[in-house]
């Protein structure tokens, strides 16, 4: 795969090009994230990136204050508490924290483990989770507003994350899962593979749909993905690109 830190920076830049063109009225429009406006989505992204910056700085208190309970509940409370920021100030806030993060993560010493949610992860893994969330919420904005937002080869990182965390997803749902081989078609038509091709369970189809199912933006039953074997359908049911 290409460099995750470069790709994270490129994903921020792609979203920034969209946000920079939005008139103020569109920031109040509903997004595809239920209950959130476009401004709410950008506020959530800014708050999330501020937590990444706090992790890099070793600020444990920031996590205790920002994530006192379940992730989704805490995220909603944080957004509700800070609504009302003007679009210009909100965009500036997001840019100020997001743009330096890829290089800050790249600069971490070898072997560093950074706090994220309830775990500690490598800087590259944290960058991958940020790419997955940024991509998901970028589509929450652009899909709702009817703005084109083409998928890119950066989806490979997100597909890898979804496949890599399947054991965690199975465990979180209390399911005795097993190995799953994924053969996915990239946006440019190439084939991406993840896992052991001899696995008894497989998922095949579009990488874009695989990532959308993992983001919980596309029900697996409404996708064209094909799952076979004892664990393939279960894997699609629990697939996620984000922390619980």
FENHUCOR-V202757 format. One record per residue. N is the residue number from 0. RES is the residue in one letter. PHI is phi in radians with two decimals (* if undefined). OMEGA is omega in radians with two decimals (NA if undefined). Layout:
n->N res->RES phi->PHI omega->OMEGA
n->N res->RES phi->PHI omega->OMEGA
//
This chain:
n->0 res->X phi->* omega->3.08
n->1 res->X phi->-1.25 omega->-3.04
n->2 res->X phi->-1.06 omega->-3.08
n->3 res->X phi->-1.17 omega->-3.11
n->4 res->X phi->-1.23 omega->3.05
n->5 res->X phi->-1.11 omega->-3.11
n->6 res->X phi->-1.22 omega->3.06
n->7 res->X phi->-1.10 omega->3.10
n->8 res->X phi->-1.06 omega->3.14
n->9 res->X phi->-1.15 omega->3.13
n->10 res->X phi->-1.21 omega->3.05
n->11 res->X phi->-1.05 omega->-3.10
n->12 res->X phi->-1.16 omega->3.12
n->13 res->X phi->-1.12 omega->3.10
n->14 res->X phi->-1.16 omega->-3.12
n->15 res->X phi->-1.05 omega->3.13
n->16 res->X phi->-1.09 omega->3.08
n->17 res->X phi->-1.31 omega->-3.07
n->18 res->X phi->-1.07 omega->-3.10
n->19 res->X phi->-1.15 omega->-3.10
n->20 res->X phi->-1.71 omega->-3.05
n->21 res->X phi->-1.34 omega->3.02
n->22 res->X phi->-1.22 omega->-3.09
n->23 res->X phi->-0.90 omega->-3.09
n->24 res->X phi->-1.10 omega->-3.11
n->25 res->X phi->-1.27 omega->3.11
n->26 res->X phi->-1.17 omega->3.10
n->27 res->X phi->-1.56 omega->-3.12
n->28 res->X phi->-1.25 omega->3.07
n->29 res->X phi->-1.11 omega->3.03
n->30 res->X phi->-1.69 omega->3.08
n->31 res->X phi->-1.42 omega->3.02
n->32 res->X phi->-1.48 omega->-2.98
n->33 res->X phi->-0.95 omega->3.08
n->34 res->X phi->1.47 omega->-3.10
n->35 res->X phi->-2.00 omega->2.98
n->36 res->X phi->-1.43 omega->3.04
n->37 res->X phi->-1.01 omega->3.12
n->38 res->X phi->-1.07 omega->3.12
n->39 res->X phi->-1.08 omega->-3.14
n->40 res->X phi->-1.10 omega->3.14
n->41 res->X phi->-1.15 omega->3.08
n->42 res->X phi->-1.07 omega->3.11
n->43 res->X phi->-1.06 omega->3.11
n->44 res->X phi->-1.09 omega->3.11
n->45 res->X phi->-1.08 omega->3.13
n->46 res->X phi->-1.09 omega->3.14
n->47 res->X phi->-1.14 omega->3.14
n->48 res->X phi->-1.19 omega->3.06
n->49 res->X phi->-1.14 omega->3.06
n->50 res->X phi->-1.21 omega->3.06
n->51 res->X phi->-1.08 omega->3.11
n->52 res->X phi->-1.06 omega->3.11
n->53 res->X phi->-1.14 omega->3.10
n->54 res->X phi->-1.10 omega->3.12
n->55 res->X phi->-1.08 omega->-3.13
n->56 res->X phi->-1.40 omega->-3.13
n->57 res->X phi->1.32 omega->-3.10
n->58 res->X phi->-1.54 omega->-3.11
n->59 res->X phi->-1.15 omega->-3.10
n->60 res->X phi->-1.12 omega->3.13
n->61 res->X phi->-1.08 omega->3.14
n->62 res->X phi->-1.24 omega->3.13
n->63 res->X phi->-1.06 omega->-3.12
n->64 res->X phi->-1.34 omega->-3.04
n->65 res->X phi->-1.49 omega->-3.06
n->66 res->X phi->-2.20 omega->-3.11
n->67 res->X phi->-1.30 omega->-3.11
n->68 res->X phi->-2.41 omega->3.11
n->69 res->X phi->-1.11 omega->-3.03
n->70 res->X phi->-1.02 omega->-3.09
n->71 res->X phi->-1.09 omega->3.13
n->72 res->X phi->-1.12 omega->-3.12
n->73 res->X phi->-1.15 omega->3.13
n->74 res->X phi->-1.09 omega->3.12
n->75 res->X phi->-1.11 omega->3.13
n->76 res->X phi->-1.15 omega->3.14
n->77 res->X phi->-1.10 omega->3.13
n->78 res->X phi->-1.12 omega->-3.12
n->79 res->X phi->-1.06 omega->-3.08
n->80 res->X phi->-1.30 omega->-3.02
n->81 res->X phi->-2.13 omega->3.10
n->82 res->X phi->-1.08 omega->3.06
n->83 res->X phi->1.84 omega->3.10
n->84 res->X phi->-1.30 omega->-3.13
n->85 res->X phi->-1.15 omega->3.13
n->86 res->X phi->-0.94 omega->-3.12
n->87 res->X phi->-1.11 omega->-3.14
n->88 res->X phi->-1.22 omega->-3.14
n->89 res->X phi->-1.19 omega->3.10
n->90 res->X phi->-1.10 omega->3.12
n->91 res->X phi->-1.11 omega->3.13
n->92 res->X phi->-1.11 omega->3.13
n->93 res->X phi->-1.11 omega->3.14
n->94 res->X phi->-1.05 omega->-3.04
n->95 res->X phi->-1.10 omega->-3.11
n->96 res->X phi->-1.68 omega->-3.05
n->97 res->X phi->-1.30 omega->-3.01
n->98 res->X phi->-1.05 omega->3.13
n->99 res->X phi->-1.36 omega->-2.97
n->100 res->X phi->-1.14 omega->-3.12
n->101 res->X phi->-0.99 omega->3.14
n->102 res->X phi->-1.23 omega->3.11
n->103 res->X phi->-1.11 omega->3.09
n->104 res->X phi->-1.21 omega->3.12
n->105 res->X phi->-1.07 omega->-3.04
n->106 res->X phi->-1.39 omega->-3.11
n->107 res->X phi->-1.17 omega->-3.14
n->108 res->X phi->-1.05 omega->3.11
n->109 res->X phi->-1.01 omega->3.14
n->110 res->X phi->1.57 omega->-3.14
n->111 res->X phi->-1.12 omega->3.02
n->112 res->X phi->-2.12 omega->-3.05
n->113 res->X phi->-1.84 omega->3.11
n->114 res->X phi->-1.17 omega->3.00
n->115 res->X phi->-2.61 omega->-3.06
n->116 res->X phi->0.96 omega->-3.10
n->117 res->X phi->-1.88 omega->-3.07
n->118 res->X phi->-2.17 omega->2.98
n->119 res->X phi->-2.08 omega->-3.03
n->120 res->X phi->-2.30 omega->3.08
n->121 res->X phi->-1.26 omega->3.07
n->122 res->X phi->-1.00 omega->3.12
n->123 res->X phi->-1.16 omega->3.11
n->124 res->X phi->-1.15 omega->3.11
n->125 res->X phi->-1.14 omega->3.08
n->126 res->X phi->-1.07 omega->3.14
n->127 res->X phi->-1.17 omega->3.10
n->128 res->X phi->-1.13 omega->3.11
n->129 res->X phi->-1.19 omega->3.09
n->130 res->X phi->-1.07 omega->-3.13
n->131 res->X phi->-1.08 omega->-3.12
n->132 res->X phi->-1.25 omega->3.14
n->133 res->X phi->-1.08 omega->3.13
n->134 res->X phi->-1.10 omega->-3.13
n->135 res->X phi->-1.06 omega->-3.08
n->136 res->X phi->-1.31 omega->3.02
n->137 res->X phi->-1.06 omega->3.10
n->138 res->X phi->-1.27 omega->3.03
n->139 res->X phi->-1.02 omega->3.14
n->140 res->X phi->-1.37 omega->-3.00
n->141 res->X phi->-1.25 omega->3.12
n->142 res->X phi->-1.12 omega->-3.13
n->143 res->X phi->-1.18 omega->-3.10
n->144 res->X phi->-1.64 omega->-3.14
n->145 res->X phi->1.26 omega->-3.13
n->146 res->X phi->-1.78 omega->3.11
n->147 res->X phi->-1.12 omega->3.13
n->148 res->X phi->-2.54 omega->-2.99
n->149 res->X phi->-1.09 omega->3.02
n->150 res->X phi->-1.29 omega->-3.09
n->151 res->X phi->-2.29 omega->3.09
n->152 res->X phi->-1.13 omega->3.10
n->153 res->X phi->-1.14 omega->3.08
n->154 res->X phi->-1.05 omega->-3.11
n->155 res->X phi->-1.05 omega->3.10
n->156 res->X phi->-1.08 omega->-3.09
n->157 res->X phi->-1.25 omega->3.08
n->158 res->X phi->-1.10 omega->3.08
n->159 res->X phi->-1.03 omega->-3.13
n->160 res->X phi->-1.08 omega->3.13
n->161 res->X phi->-1.04 omega->3.12
n->162 res->X phi->-1.21 omega->-3.07
n->163 res->X phi->-1.11 omega->-3.06
n->164 res->X phi->-1.69 omega->3.11
n->165 res->X phi->-1.01 omega->3.10
n->166 res->X phi->-1.02 omega->3.08
n->167 res->X phi->-1.11 omega->-3.12
n->168 res->X phi->-1.15 omega->3.07
n->169 res->X phi->-1.03 omega->-3.10
n->170 res->X phi->-1.10 omega->-3.12
n->171 res->X phi->-1.11 omega->-3.13
n->172 res->X phi->-1.67 omega->3.14
n->173 res->X phi->1.22 omega->-3.10
n->174 res->X phi->-1.92 omega->3.04
n->175 res->X phi->-1.45 omega->-3.11
n->176 res->X phi->-1.48 omega->3.12
n->177 res->X phi->-2.75 omega->-3.10
n->178 res->X phi->-1.11 omega->-3.14
n->179 res->X phi->-2.32 omega->3.08
n->180 res->X phi->-1.71 omega->3.13
n->181 res->X phi->-2.01 omega->3.05
n->182 res->X phi->-2.18 omega->-2.95
n->183 res->X phi->-2.09 omega->3.13
n->184 res->X phi->-1.61 omega->-3.11
n->185 res->X phi->-1.29 omega->3.12
n->186 res->X phi->-0.98 omega->-3.12
n->187 res->X phi->-1.62 omega->3.09
n->188 res->X phi->1.66 omega->3.09
n->189 res->X phi->-1.23 omega->3.13
n->190 res->X phi->-1.89 omega->3.05
n->191 res->X phi->-1.93 omega->3.13
n->192 res->X phi->-2.17 omega->3.13
n->193 res->X phi->-2.43 omega->3.10
n->194 res->X phi->1.67 omega->-3.09
n->195 res->X phi->-1.53 omega->-3.13
n->196 res->X phi->-1.10 omega->3.10
n->197 res->X phi->-1.55 omega->3.13
n->198 res->X phi->-1.08 omega->-3.13
n->199 res->X phi->-1.27 omega->-3.12
n->200 res->X phi->-2.02 omega->-3.10
n->201 res->X phi->-2.42 omega->2.94
n->202 res->X phi->-2.29 omega->3.12
n->203 res->X phi->-2.29 omega->3.10
n->204 res->X phi->2.43 omega->-3.06
n->205 res->X phi->-1.31 omega->3.06
n->206 res->X phi->-1.10 omega->3.13
n->207 res->X phi->-1.09 omega->3.11
n->208 res->X phi->-1.21 omega->3.10
n->209 res->X phi->-1.01 omega->3.14
n->210 res->X phi->-1.19 omega->3.13
n->211 res->X phi->-1.22 omega->3.05
n->212 res->X phi->-1.13 omega->3.12
n->213 res->X phi->-1.14 omega->3.10
n->214 res->X phi->-1.50 omega->-3.09
n->215 res->X phi->1.06 omega->3.06
n->216 res->X phi->-1.91 omega->3.12
n->217 res->X phi->-2.49 omega->3.07
n->218 res->X phi->-1.08 omega->-3.11
n->219 res->X phi->-0.98 omega->-3.11
n->220 res->X phi->-1.17 omega->3.14
n->221 res->X phi->-1.64 omega->3.11
n->222 res->X phi->-1.62 omega->3.07
n->223 res->X phi->-1.70 omega->3.12
n->224 res->X phi->-1.13 omega->3.11
n->225 res->X phi->-1.99 omega->-3.13
n->226 res->X phi->-2.09 omega->-3.12
n->227 res->X phi->-2.29 omega->3.08
n->228 res->X phi->1.49 omega->-3.05
n->229 res->X phi->-1.22 omega->-3.04
n->230 res->X phi->-2.14 omega->-3.11
n->231 res->X phi->-1.03 omega->3.11
n->232 res->X phi->-1.07 omega->3.09
n->233 res->X phi->-1.11 omega->-3.14
n->234 res->X phi->-1.08 omega->3.11
n->235 res->X phi->-1.13 omega->-3.12
n->236 res->X phi->-1.22 omega->-3.07
n->237 res->X phi->-1.83 omega->-3.06
n->238 res->X phi->-0.91 omega->3.11
n->239 res->X phi->-2.65 omega->3.14
n->240 res->X phi->-1.85 omega->-2.98
n->241 res->X phi->-2.59 omega->-3.13
n->242 res->X phi->-1.44 omega->3.08
n->243 res->X phi->-1.38 omega->NA
//
